[in-house]
Amino acid sequence: MESETVADAKFQSKKKKEPNHTLFGPFVRFVHFMFCSECRGRGLAGESLAESEKQHWLQREATLEETIKQLQKETDLHIQKEATLEDAIKQLRNENDSHIQKEAIIEDFIKQCKLGGSLI
């Protein structure tokens, strides 16, 4: 949940930085549709400029929502991988600690054998 609020905050801050093209009204929409190959490909015959613009933004919104879903899936996979790797690291550290303990025990045994003059 915390990552959602961070993402929302980043989105809002980015959103504030973007220029507001609605200030220019119909002229900007006209220029957009003149140079947008996707809009020109659909053509404006039978549709008003506003309807075409609405369709364009609905399609853009659907594309962005799909991208968000895909990115959320990828994020979830990365989180799962991270958790798996953290578990593996913990296990390896435990094994390492165990080996260090065994090594210390063996070194103590060797010292005792050298001091006592016997091997067992």
N, C-alpha and C positions, 0 to 999 in steps of 0.2 A: 504494500500500500504506500509506503514511503516513497518508493521509486516513482509511483504514479504522480504524487504531488510534486516531486522534483521535475518530472517530465512536463507536467502541467505548467509549472513555473517557467521552465525554459521556453515552452511554447508561447506562453503569454508574453515573455520578454522579447522573443523573436517577433511575435505578432505586432508588438508596439513599434518595432523598428521598420516594418514594411510600410511603404508608401500607401496612402489611401487613394486609390484610383477613382473611387466613387465621387471624389470632388470634381473630377473632370466630366463625369456623366457620359452622355451618349457618344461624344467624340472618341473617348478612350475605348469604349466598347466597339465602335465602328473600326478603329485602327486595329484593335485586337483581332477582330474577325477577318479583316483584310489580310493580315499577315499570319494568322494561325492556320497551318495547313490542314489540321484536323477539322476545323470549322468550315474551311473552304471546301474540303472533300465532301462534307455532308450537304453543303449548299444551303442557301437561305430561302429557296423557293418554297412558297406555301407556309413559311414560318415567319413570324415577326422577329425582329432582332432580339427582343427581350426573351421570347420563347427559346430561341436558339441559344442565347447566353445561358438561360436557366438549364437547358439540357446539357450544355457543355460543363457547367459547374456541378451538376448532379453526377455526371459521368466522372468528373475529376474527383469528387468526393468519394464515390464508390471505389475508384482506383486507390485513393489514399487509405481508405478503410481496409481494403484488402492488403495493402502494403503494411499497415499497422498490425494486422492480424499475423502476417508472416513474420514480422520482426518480433512480435510477442512470443511466437512459437520458438524462434531462434534464441531469444533471451532465456526462455524456460529451459531449452536444451543446454545452453551454456551454464545456467545455474545448476542443473543436474550434474553436468560434467565437473563443475567446480566442487560440488559436494562429494562426488565420487573421488576426485583427486585429493581432497582434504582427508577423507577416510583412509586412502592409501598412504598418505604422508604420515598420519597418526600411527598406522600399523607398522610402517617402516621405522619410525622413531622408537616405537615399543620394542621392535626386534633389535634395533641397534643398542638400545639400553640394556636389553637382555644379554647381548653379546659382550658388551662392555663389562657387565657384572660377572659373566662367566670368565672373561679374560682376567679380571682382578682376582677372582677366586683361584684360578690356575697359577697366577703369578705369586700369590700368597703361599700356595702349596709348594711351589718350587723353592721359594725362600726358606720355608720351614724345613724342606728336605735338605737344602744346602747347609743350613745351620745345624740340623740334627745329624747329618752325615748319613742318613738313610733315604732311600727312594720311596719307601712306603711305610 
